[in-house]
Amino acid sequence: MSSSFEICVAPFDTKIPCAPGQSVLSAVFDSGKFIRYGCKNGGCGSCRIRVVDGDVEQRGSPFGLSEVDRASGWVLACTAIPLSDCAIDVAEMELSADEFEAGDRVRSYTCLVESMVALTEDIRVLRLGVTGPDPFKFVAGQFVNVKVPGTTEFRSYSMSNSPSDGSHIELIVKLMPGGAFSSYLESRLRIGDQLFVEGPLGQLKIRLSHRPIVAAAGGSGMAPMLSMMTDLAERGNTRKVTFFFGARRMQDLYFVERLEELRQRMPSLELVFAVAEGVPAGWRGEAGYVTDALAARMGRLDGHDAYLCGPPGMIGAARTLFIERGVRLRNIYLDAFVPSGDRALVR
């Protein structure tokens, strides 16, 4: 039995070794090559590749893949484990030969904690100042990996600020019971402390199109949506955008005023808030889950682009609804958040 397998990478006609139990992504990086990636935990879709030959096991819960994707041979490189020699195709990533040969070039940044604010019982907004002379450049919708102080672990969080502010990184953090970063943030992190981040990562972004947008988020899934909508407003967007935000209780709603300010700046934006429990009399939003609000407010969605950010259950239900209402699968872009001690991003 061979001590390693061989992966042939198309369209570059390059062969790389892969140790038993090693992921495709890890093998690519160990060989000094590069393919696009994001969360590294099995679902963001950034490292989506097609297996054209050989036996590869997709481990974990790959929320970044649809059932159609899986049946068609698509896997996520970060959690795909070759079981034999195999061939993969990364052409969809639109990598140049130079990018493929250059290896991983994601940068590390040192940041200072400027503020920490409680938005709800279990949601915090963390504002970081980027040190050094170079601005932090990212595309609205992307995320960073934050190093948990005193460990070798990282947690992934989307930026909620606009890319026009290259001197700051604003993150929305959902506190997870026993979470490594959650616990540190609540008990030890102080204004002026240093945090180390890597990024930017991920491929979630507003695609150029004339199609109207319908977007839905829950919990800390607000972050990339807020970044993308702020960026659209700053660019003078006139494209119709309908944004649904769902919360369990009224006290779990946050950034309502900030969103209303965006609506004033971007008249093509419509906001719909949904609350599942304890809806007060006179509530002008929707009662129920965000998918209930979508079903009630939206008719046919043929010719729309759809964006989803939030917990996997919401993502799955909303994606099904979008498809039933006429959104093409290739026009649905998502960012599903899966807890892993802390929030781990699955896009």
C-alpha positions in Angstrom: 0.0 0.0 0.0 1.3 3.4 -1.0 2.3 5.8 1.8 0.7 8.6 -0.1 -1.7 9.3 -2.9 -1.3 11.5 -6.0 -3.7 14.4 -6.9 -3.8 15.6 -10.5 -4.9 19.2 -10.5 -6.6 20.5 -13.7 -6.5 22.8 -15.6 -2.8 23.1 -14.6 -1.8 19.5 -15.3 0.0 19.5 -12.0 0.5 16.4 -9.8 0.9 16.8 -6.0 1.3 14.2 -3.2 -1.3 13.7 -0.5 -0.8 11.7 2.7 -3.5 9.3 3.8 -6.1 11.2 5.9 -4.9 14.6 4.5 -7.4 17.0 3.0 -7.0 18.2 -0.6 -6.6 21.8 0.6 -3.8 20.8 3.0 -2.0 18.8 0.3 -2.2 21.8 -2.1 -0.7 24.2 0.4 2.0 21.7 1.4 3.0 21.5 -2.2 3.5 25.3 -2.3 0.4 25.8 -4.6 -2.7 27.8 -4.0 -6.5 27.3 -4.5 -9.2 29.6 -3.1 -10.5 28.8 0.4 -12.2 30.4 3.3 -13.4 28.9 6.6 -11.4 25.6 6.4 -14.2 23.8 8.2 -16.4 22.4 5.5 -19.0 24.7 4.1 -18.2 28.2 2.9 -18.0 27.0 -0.7 -14.9 29.0 -1.4 -12.9 25.8 -1.9 -15.5 24.1 -4.1 -13.8 21.8 -6.6 -15.0 18.9 -8.9 -13.6 15.4 -8.6 -13.2 14.0 -12.1 -11.5 10.7 -11.2 -10.7 8.6 -8.1 -12.3 8.1 -4.7 -12.6 11.1 -2.4 -14.5 11.2 0.9 -16.4 14.4 1.8 -16.3 14.6 5.6 -18.2 16.8 8.0 -21.4 18.7 7.1 -20.7 20.6 3.8 -23.4 23.2 3.9 -21.6 25.1 1.1 -22.7 22.3 -1.3 -26.2 21.7 -2.6 -27.5 18.1 -3.1 -27.2 18.7 -6.8 -23.5 19.7 -6.3 -22.7 16.6 -4.4 -24.5 14.3 -6.9 -22.4 16.0 -9.7 -19.1 15.3 -8.1 -18.4 18.6 -6.4 -16.6 18.6 -3.0 -15.1 21.1 -0.6 -11.3 20.8 -0.7 -10.9 21.7 3.0 -12.7 18.6 4.2 -12.4 16.3 1.1 -10.1 13.4 1.9 -8.6 11.3 -1.0 -8.9 7.6 -0.6 -7.0 6.8 -3.7 -5.1 8.6 -6.5 -7.5 11.2 -7.9 -8.0 14.0 -10.3 -9.7 17.3 -9.5 -10.7 20.3 -11.5 -10.4 23.8 -10.0 -11.3 25.7 -13.2 -14.4 27.2 -11.6 -12.1 29.2 -9.2 -10.9 31.2 -12.2 -7.3 31.0 -11.0 -4.4 32.2 -13.2 -1.4 30.0 -13.5 0.6 32.6 -11.5 -1.9 32.6 -8.7 -1.9 28.8 -8.5 1.9 28.7 -8.4 2.3 31.5 -5.9 1.0 29.6 -2.8 -1.1 31.0 0.0 -0.8 34.8 0.2 -3.5 35.6 2.8 -2.0 38.3 5.1 -1.8 38.6 8.8 -2.7 41.8 10.6 -2.1 43.1 14.1 -5.2 44.9 15.4 -6.0 46.9 18.6 -9.4 46.5 20.3 -11.1 49.9 20.1 -14.5 49.0 21.4 -16.7 46.2 22.5 -20.5 46.8 22.7 -23.3 44.4 23.7 -26.0 44.5 21.0 -28.2 41.8 22.6 -27.9 39.3 25.3 -25.5 37.1 23.2 -24.4 39.4 20.4 -21.3 41.7 20.6 -19.9 44.1 18.1 -16.1 44.3 18.2 -14.3 47.2 16.5 -10.6 46.7 15.8 -8.1 49.3 14.6 -5.7 48.0 12.0 -2.1 48.9 12.9 0.7 49.4 10.4 0.9 51.6 7.3 -1.1 49.4 4.9 -4.9 49.6 4.9 -7.0 46.5 5.3 -8.5 45.8 1.8 -11.4 43.5 1.5 -14.6 43.0 -0.5 -17.9 43.5 1.2 -19.1 40.1 2.3 -15.7 38.6 3.2 -14.4 37.5 6.6 -11.3 37.1 8.7 -9.9 34.4 10.9 -9.2 35.8 14.4 -6.6 34.1 16.5 -7.8 33.1 20.0 -5.2 34.6 22.3 -3.0 32.1 24.1 -3.9 29.3 21.7 -3.2 28.2 18.1 -6.9 28.2 17.3 -8.7 30.6 15.0 -12.4 31.7 14.8 -14.0 33.2 11.7 -16.1 36.3 11.6 -17.4 38.4 8.8 -16.7 42.1 8.5 -19.8 44.3 9.1 -18.2 47.6 8.2 -17.8 49.0 4.7 -14.5 48.3 2.7 -14.2 52.0 2.4 -12.9 52.1 6.0 -9.5 50.4 5.5 -8.3 51.3 9.0 -10.9 49.3 10.9 -12.4 45.8 11.1 -15.8 45.6 12.6 -17.0 42.1 13.7 -20.3 40.8 15.0 -19.7 38.0 17.5 -22.3 35.6 18.7 -21.4 34.3 22.2 -21.3 30.5 22.3 -21.4 28.6 25.6 -17.9 27.4 26.3 -16.6 28.9 23.1 -12.9 29.7 23.2 -13.1 33.2 21.7 -16.5 33.9 23.3 -15.1 33.1 26.7 -12.0 35.2 26.2 -14.0 38.2 24.9 -16.4 38.2 27.8 -13.9 37.6 30.6 -10.4 38.8 29.5 -10.5 41.0 26.4 -9.9 44.7 27.1 -9.8 47.9 25.2 -6.3 48.4 23.8 -5.5 44.7 23.7 -4.0 43.2 20.6 -5.7 40.7 18.3 -4.2 38.9 15.3 -6.3 38.3 12.3 -5.7 36.6 8.9 -7.6 37.6 5.8 -9.5 38.7 4.0 -11.1 35.4 3.1 -14.2 34.1 1.4 -16.0 34.8 -1.9 -19.4 36.0 -0.7 -20.0 39.4 -2.4 -22.7 41.2 -4.4 -22.5 40.0 -8.0 -22.7 42.5 -10.8 -26.2 42.2 -12.2 -29.3 44.1 -13.1 -31.4 41.5 -11.2 -33.2 42.7 -8.0 -31.9 41.3 -4.8 -33.7 39.4 -2.0 -31.6 38.8 1.1 -32.2 37.2 4.4 -30.2 36.9 7.6 -30.6 35.8 11.2 -28.4 36.3 14.3 -24.9 37.3 13.6 -25.6 36.7 9.9 -26.3 40.4 9.9 -22.5 41.1 9.5 -21.8 40.4 5.8 -25.2 41.7 4.8 -24.6 45.0 6.6 -21.2 45.3 4.9 -22.6 44.6 1.5 -25.6 46.9 1.8 -23.4 49.7 3.2 -21.1 49.3 0.2 -24.1 49.4 -2.2 -25.4 52.6 -0.6 -22.0 54.3 -0.8 -21.8 53.4 -4.5 -25.2 55.0 -5.2 -27.0 51.7 -5.9 -30.5 52.0 -7.5 -31.0 48.2 -7.8 -34.0 46.9 -5.8 -32.9 45.3 -2.5 -35.3 43.6 -0.1 -33.6 42.6 3.2 -35.3 40.3 5.7 -33.8 40.0 9.2 -35.1 37.5 11.7 -34.8 37.3 15.5 -36.3 35.0 18.1 -37.5 37.8 20.4 -37.9 41.6 20.1 -34.8 42.1 22.3 -32.8 40.1 19.9 -33.2 42.6 17.1 -30.3 44.9 16.7 -28.8 47.6 14.4 -32.4 48.6 13.4 -31.5 52.3 13.4 -28.4 51.7 11.5 -30.4 49.8 8.8 -33.0 52.6 8.7 -30.2 55.1 8.1 -29.1 52.9 5.2 -32.6 52.9 3.8 -32.7 56.7 3.9 -29.4 56.7 1.9 -30.6 54.0 -0.5 -34.3 54.4 -1.3 -34.3 51.1 -3.3 -33.8 49.2 0.0 -36.8 47.7 1.7 -36.4 46.3 5.2 -38.5 43.5 6.7 -38.0 42.4 10.4 -39.4 39.1 11.6 -39.8 38.1 15.3 -40.7 34.5 16.2 -41.8 34.9 19.8 -43.6 37.5 22.0 -44.7 39.8 19.2 -46.3 43.0 20.8 -49.5 44.5 19.6 -49.1 47.0 16.8 -45.9 45.3 15.5 -45.4 46.4 11.9 -43.0 43.7 11.1 -43.7 40.0 10.5 -44.6 37.4 13.2 -42.7 34.1 12.8 -39.4 33.0 11.4 -37.6 34.8 8.6 -38.7 32.1 6.2 -42.4 32.8 7.2 -41.8 36.4 6.4 -40.3 35.6 3.1 -43.2 33.4 2.2 -45.7 36.1 3.2 -44.1 39.1 1.6 -42.6 37.7 -1.6 -44.4 36.3 -4.6 -42.6 34.7 -7.5 -38.8 35.4 -7.5 -37.9 34.6 -11.1 -35.1 36.8 -12.2 -33.8 37.6 -8.7 -30.5 37.2 -7.0 -30.7 35.8 -3.5 -28.3 36.1 -0.5 -28.5 34.2 2.7 -26.6 34.5 6.0 -27.3 32.7 9.2 -27.7 29.4 10.9 -27.8 26.2 8.7 -31.5 25.5 9.5 -32.6 28.9 8.3 -30.3 28.7 5.3 -31.7 25.3 4.2 -35.3 26.4 4.6 -34.8 29.7 2.8 -32.8 28.2 0.0 -35.6 25.7 -0.6 -38.2 28.5 -0.6 -36.2 30.6 -3.0 -35.9 27.7 -5.5 -39.6 27.0 -5.2 -40.3 30.7 -5.9 -38.2 30.7 -9.1 -34.6 31.8 -8.1 -32.1 29.8 -10.1 -29.7 27.8 -7.9 -26.7 29.5 -9.4 -28.1 32.8 -8.3 -28.3 31.9 -4.6 -25.2 33.0 -2.6 -25.0 31.9 1.0 -23.0 32.3 4.2 -24.2 29.6 6.8 -22.9 29.9 10.3 -22.2 26.7 12.1 -21.1 26.7 15.8 -17.8 25.1 16.6 -17.2 26.1 20.2 -17.5 29.6 18.8 -19.1 30.6 15.7 -17.4 29.0 12.8 -18.3 30.2 9.3 -19.5 28.0 6.6 -20.0 29.8 3.4 
